Amino acid sequence: MAPDQTQSLRSPLRTIEGLDRTLLAQCGIADVDDVRRIVNRPGTGLVVTAYQGNLAGVYHWARYLVEKGYDRPLLLDANRYGGNGRLPAATPFNPDWLARQRDLGLPVLTDSGYVGPGDLDGLAAILRQTAMIDDAIALLPLHLSWLRVPGARDALLRQVRAFAVPIAVVVEYQADPFGVRGVVDGLIDLLNCEVPLLVLRCDISALGAICCGAVAAAVGTRAALRHLYPMVPTPSRRRRSPPAPSVVVSGCLSYKRLGTVARTKRRHPDSNLWWCGCSTCEGRDLDWILHRPEWMRERLSFQHSLDALVELREQLVGPDPQQDQLTWRARCANAAYWRREVGWEPLPALDRWQQAIGLPPSDDPSPPPYRPGRSIPPQRGSDRTTSPE
């Protein structure tokens, strides 16, 4: 497209227009075609993530999707903050990156560098540059301490309120950052800053962010995109085998390796936790994927997981955001219960969300009404049917 062409390929989605408590699937360019068929329902969208600076591949897929009529929210992530070649937060934005998103009529996501611990100047540089652009979302790839440590969190909140631009948060940690004490609290404080907020590179906690007021949250289709990994020291870098595929077990709000699911099912064969009615599984137990050829398993795993997450989003998101928070809290409690029932270790994020949301100030101890869905049917008669909430 010529630089002076003024007609975009689709109507502009200025800043965050079109994002309304949207569940995004964050994928690499190799998975775009498979993923976009699943995230083509109301309330869903797509984030295409660059790998090792391959911006041309991201542009190619974005243009292809727009020209094919993909009309769900679509964001592009330059990923300049990831890997051992990450750029610092003070690095200026690439004007071409911003212009190409604008030309395609997409929300404009900045190509920010990484905000390390204590890098207040870098944080301010990202927000200041974004404030000078009319239609941009400030991407904030943050070290965990910005949400977890009270002093750093206060500084972050002051900066976000002062510049008052939409933000998209990515949190760095070697495991699920929302399982670390204080991080969910920090995210909820950010959500209360009255600026539009997105959360990228998440796992199941994306649903919690949406229930608590995020305009969008993205779940990575693969483990490498479900949070931001710290840099790896050069001497320890070596070629590793890819991890075995994981699938979402909806009743436990958890990703689990296929082999773990199969072994647990043999110990607890009567539990309907393994049954899945998503459009990928079509009423089969989750271990059916293990009986497919190895080259198919990863693709089927992320297709099932996206399907299941989209259904969970439909069950959780209703007309009353405050009710959604309580529904999410109750689902976290229920999921923690079923993890204990099948002998899985506690998942800290489930506890962190319950603690951060708290119980409603009411004399009525009953939980919020359950919003039924196809993925989690009533338990069979041989199972226990009560839970803590």
Secondary structure as the mmCIF struct_conf table of DSSP 4:
data_model
#
loop_
_struct_conf.conf_type_id
_struct_conf.id
_struct_conf.beg_label_comp_id
_struct_conf.beg_label_asym_id
_struct_conf.beg_label_seq_id
_struct_conf.end_label_comp_id
_struct_conf.end_label_asym_id
_struct_conf.end_label_seq_id
TURN_TY1_P TURN_TY1_P1 PRO A 3 ASP A 4
BEND BEND1 LEU A 9 ARG A 10
TURN_TY1_P TURN_TY1_P2 THR A 15 GLY A 18
BEND BEND2 ASP A 20 ARG A 21
STRN STRN1 THR A 22 GLY A 28
HELX_RH_3T_P HELX_RH_3T_P1 ILE A 29 ASP A 31
HELX_RH_AL_P HELX_RH_AL_P1 VAL A 32 ILE A 38
BEND BEND3 VAL A 39 VAL A 39
BEND BEND4 ARG A 41 ARG A 41
TURN_TY1_P TURN_TY1_P3 PRO A 42 GLY A 43
STRN STRN2 THR A 44 THR A 49
BEND BEND5 TYR A 51 TYR A 51
TURN_TY1_P TURN_TY1_P4 GLN A 52 GLY A 53
HELX_RH_AL_P HELX_RH_AL_P2 LEU A 55 GLU A 67
TURN_TY1_P TURN_TY1_P5 LYS A 68 GLY A 69
BEND BEND6 ARG A 72 ARG A 72
STRN STRN3 LEU A 74 ASP A 77
TURN_TY1_P TURN_TY1_P6 ARG A 80 TYR A 81
BEND BEND7 GLY A 82 GLY A 83
TURN_TY1_P TURN_TY1_P7 ASN A 84 GLY A 85
HELX_LH_PP_P HELX_LH_PP_P1 ARG A 86 LEU A 87
STRN STRN4 PRO A 88 PRO A 88
TURN_TY1_P TURN_TY1_P8 ALA A 89 ALA A 90
BEND BEND8 THR A 91 THR A 91
HELX_LH_PP_P HELX_LH_PP_P2 PRO A 92 PHE A 93
HELX_RH_AL_P HELX_RH_AL_P3 PRO A 95 ASP A 103
TURN_TY1_P TURN_TY1_P9 LEU A 104 GLY A 105
STRN STRN5 VAL A 108 LEU A 109
STRN STRN6 TYR A 114 VAL A 115
TURN_TY1_P TURN_TY1_P10 PRO A 117 GLY A 118
HELX_RH_AL_P HELX_RH_AL_P4 LEU A 120 ALA A 131
TURN_TY1_P TURN_TY1_P11 MET A 132 MET A 132
BEND BEND9 ILE A 133 ILE A 133
TURN_TY1_P TURN_TY1_P12 ASP A 134 ASP A 135
STRN STRN7 ALA A 136 HIS A 143
TURN_TY1_P TURN_TY1_P13 LEU A 144 LEU A 144
HELX_RH_AL_P HELX_RH_AL_P5 SER A 145 ARG A 148
BEND BEND10 VAL A 149 VAL A 149
HELX_RH_AL_P HELX_RH_AL_P6 PRO A 150 PHE A 163
STRN STRN8 ILE A 167 GLU A 172
BEND BEND11 GLN A 174 ALA A 175
HELX_RH_3T_P HELX_RH_3T_P2 PRO A 177 GLY A 179
BEND BEND12 VAL A 180 VAL A 180
TURN_TY1_P TURN_TY1_P14 ARG A 181 GLY A 182
HELX_RH_AL_P HELX_RH_AL_P7 VAL A 183 LEU A 191
TURN_TY1_P TURN_TY1_P15 ASN A 192 CYS A 193
BEND BEND13 GLU A 194 VAL A 195
STRN STRN9 LEU A 197 CYS A 202
BEND BEND14 ASP A 203 ASP A 203
TURN_TY1_P TURN_TY1_P16 ILE A 204 ILE A 204
HELX_RH_AL_P HELX_RH_AL_P8 SER A 205 CYS A 211
TURN_TY1_P TURN_TY1_P17 CYS A 212 GLY A 213
BEND BEND15 VAL A 215 VAL A 215
STRN STRN10 ALA A 216 GLY A 220
BEND BEND16 THR A 221 ARG A 222
HELX_RH_3T_P HELX_RH_3T_P3 ALA A 223 LEU A 225
BEND BEND17 ARG A 226 HIS A 227
STRN STRN11 LEU A 228 LEU A 228
HELX_LH_PP_P HELX_LH_PP_P3 TYR A 229 PRO A 233
HELX_RH_3T_P HELX_RH_3T_P4 THR A 234 SER A 236
HELX_LH_PP_P HELX_LH_PP_P4 SER A 241 PRO A 245
STRN STRN12 SER A 246 VAL A 249
HELX_RH_3T_P HELX_RH_3T_P5 SER A 250 CYS A 252
TURN_TY1_P TURN_TY1_P18 LEU A 253 LEU A 253
STRN STRN13 SER A 254 ARG A 257
HELX_RH_AL_P HELX_RH_AL_P9 LEU A 258 ARG A 267
BEND BEND18 HIS A 268 HIS A 268
TURN_TY1_P TURN_TY1_P19 PRO A 269 ASP A 270
HELX_RH_3T_P HELX_RH_3T_P6 ASN A 272 TRP A 274
STRN STRN14 TRP A 275 CYS A 276
BEND BEND19 CYS A 278 CYS A 278
TURN_TY1_P TURN_TY1_P20 SER A 279 GLY A 283
STRN STRN15 ARG A 284 ASP A 285
HELX_RH_3T_P HELX_RH_3T_P7 LEU A 286 HIS A 291
BEND BEND20 ARG A 292 ARG A 292
HELX_RH_AL_P HELX_RH_AL_P10 GLU A 294 LEU A 316
BEND BEND21 PRO A 319 PRO A 319
HELX_RH_AL_P HELX_RH_AL_P11 PRO A 321 GLU A 341
TURN_TY1_P TURN_TY1_P21 VAL A 342 GLY A 343
HELX_LH_PP_P HELX_LH_PP_P5 TRP A 344 PRO A 346
HELX_RH_AL_P HELX_RH_AL_P12 PRO A 348 ILE A 357
BEND BEND22 PRO A 361 PRO A 361
BEND BEND23 ASP A 363 ASP A 363
HELX_LH_PP_P HELX_LH_PP_P6 SER A 366 TYR A 370
BEND BEND24 ARG A 374 ILE A 376
HELX_LH_PP_P HELX_LH_PP_P7 PRO A 377 ARG A 380
TURN_TY1_P TURN_TY1_P22 GLY A 381 SER A 382
BEND BEND25 ASP A 383 ASP A 383
#
